[in-house]
Structure formats: C-alpha cells, structure tokens
Amino acid sequence: MQVWEDPEAFLPERFPLDQPMPTEQNTDYRYIPFSGGPRKCVGDQFALMEAVVALAVLLKRFEFSLVPGQTINMTTGATIHTTDGLYMNVKERQAVKQQQPAAAVVA
C-alpha cells in the first residue's frame, strides 16, 4: 500500500507518541479524528450554529428549572459533563404578546 505495509492489520505500535505519522506533520490532532487538522469535520461550524439556534428556540418557548434535591456530580473527559445526568422541570412559557409594528405614515 501507499503508507502502511499491512493496512488492514491492527498494529497500535504504528502510532508512537513521540514520532510523526509517515504522511503528515506531527500535529496535536492526529489521534483525535474529526476534531482538527487535516481530518477536521467540515460541518462543525454549522453544527455549532444549529445548536445555538435550537437552544435559543427552546429557551424562548420553555422555562427550565432543576428538579429539587438532586446532587450534581461533574466529571471530565474530552468534555466536562455530569456523571448521573441533569434532571430538569420543563414548563411552557406564557404566550408573549407580539408587538404590532407601527403603522407606516404615507405622505
């Protein structure tokens, strides 16, 4: 093959931490596919924008509050997250009166 002698074999020793890959520079992203570098996900910025819009729509329509008495335990990994989930009460917001645009004055 072009890069590996036996590309289908599982050989973790091919990826020593102190040496660059045969076909690329030594980057911080070579062990985390799709996070950055040459294999970065092409849709990551769209996904982030979509998540922000979805959150804004939910917060506009619903009120969220923590279920009383729960203990929040956090842990870290690739991200910071709760170990046991986060239980929320969800209540639909009262309808907000939409303001009518001011009538245009035609001269």
C-alpha positions as CSV (number, residue, x, y, z in Angstrom):
1,M,0.0,0.0,0.0
2,Q,1.0,3.7,-0.1
3,V,1.5,4.3,3.6
4,W,1.3,1.0,5.6
5,E,2.8,-2.3,4.7
6,D,-0.3,-4.2,6.0
7,P,-3.1,-1.5,6.2
8,E,-5.8,-3.9,7.5
9,A,-3.8,-5.2,10.5
10,F,-4.5,-3.7,14.0
11,L,-1.0,-2.6,15.0
12,P,-1.1,0.2,17.6
13,E,2.7,0.4,17.7
14,R,2.4,2.2,14.3
15,F,1.4,5.3,16.2
16,P,4.2,6.1,18.7
17,L,3.5,9.3,20.6
18,D,7.0,10.7,20.0
19,Q,7.1,10.3,16.2
20,P,5.1,12.0,13.4
21,M,2.9,10.0,11.1
22,P,4.5,8.9,7.9
23,T,2.3,11.1,5.7
24,E,1.8,14.2,7.9
25,Q,3.5,16.6,10.2
26,N,3.3,15.9,13.9
27,T,0.1,17.6,15.0
28,D,-1.9,17.7,18.2
29,Y,-4.9,16.4,16.2
30,R,-3.5,13.2,14.7
31,Y,-5.0,11.0,17.5
32,I,-8.5,12.6,17.6
33,P,-10.1,12.2,14.1
34,F,-12.6,14.9,13.0
35,S,-11.5,17.4,15.7
36,G,-9.0,19.4,13.9
37,G,-6.1,19.3,11.4
38,P,-6.4,17.6,8.0
39,R,-9.4,15.4,9.0
40,K,-11.4,18.2,10.7
41,C,-15.2,17.8,10.3
42,V,-16.3,20.1,7.5
43,G,-19.7,20.6,9.2
44,D,-18.5,21.5,12.7
45,Q,-19.3,25.3,12.4
46,F,-22.7,24.6,11.0
47,A,-23.5,22.1,13.8
48,L,-22.4,24.6,16.4
49,M,-24.6,27.4,14.9
50,E,-27.5,25.0,14.7
51,A,-27.1,24.0,18.3
52,V,-27.1,27.7,19.4
53,V,-30.3,28.4,17.4
54,A,-32.1,25.3,18.7
55,L,-31.2,26.3,22.3
56,A,-32.5,29.8,21.7
57,V,-35.8,28.5,20.3
58,L,-36.2,26.2,23.4
59,L,-35.3,28.9,25.9
60,K,-37.8,31.3,24.2
61,R,-40.7,28.7,24.4
62,F,-39.9,26.9,27.7
63,E,-38.7,27.6,31.2
64,F,-36.2,25.1,32.7
65,S,-35.5,24.6,36.4
66,L,-33.6,21.9,38.2
67,V,-35.5,19.1,39.9
68,P,-35.2,19.9,43.7
69,G,-32.9,17.8,45.8
70,Q,-30.7,16.5,43.1
71,T,-26.9,16.3,43.5
72,I,-24.9,17.4,40.5
73,N,-21.7,15.4,40.1
74,M,-19.3,16.6,37.4
75,T,-16.5,14.7,35.7
76,T,-14.1,15.5,32.9
77,G,-13.0,13.6,29.8
78,A,-13.0,15.1,26.3
79,T,-15.7,17.4,27.7
80,I,-17.0,18.4,31.2
81,H,-20.3,16.6,31.9
82,T,-22.4,15.3,34.7
83,T,-22.0,11.7,35.8
84,D,-25.7,11.0,36.5
85,G,-27.4,13.3,34.1
86,L,-29.2,16.6,34.8
87,Y,-32.9,16.3,35.6
88,M,-35.0,19.4,34.7
89,N,-38.5,20.5,35.1
90,V,-39.8,22.0,31.8
91,K,-42.7,24.4,31.8
92,E,-44.1,26.1,28.7
93,R,-43.8,29.9,28.9
94,Q,-46.9,32.0,28.9
95,A,-47.6,33.5,25.4
96,V,-45.8,36.7,25.0
97,K,-47.8,39.4,23.3
98,Q,-46.3,40.2,20.0
99,Q,-45.9,43.9,19.4
100,Q,-47.5,45.1,16.2
101,P,-45.2,47.2,14.0
102,A,-46.0,50.8,14.0
103,A,-48.2,51.9,11.0
104,A,-46.2,53.5,8.2
105,V,-47.1,57.0,7.5
106,V,-47.6,57.6,3.8
107,A,-47.2,61.2,2.7
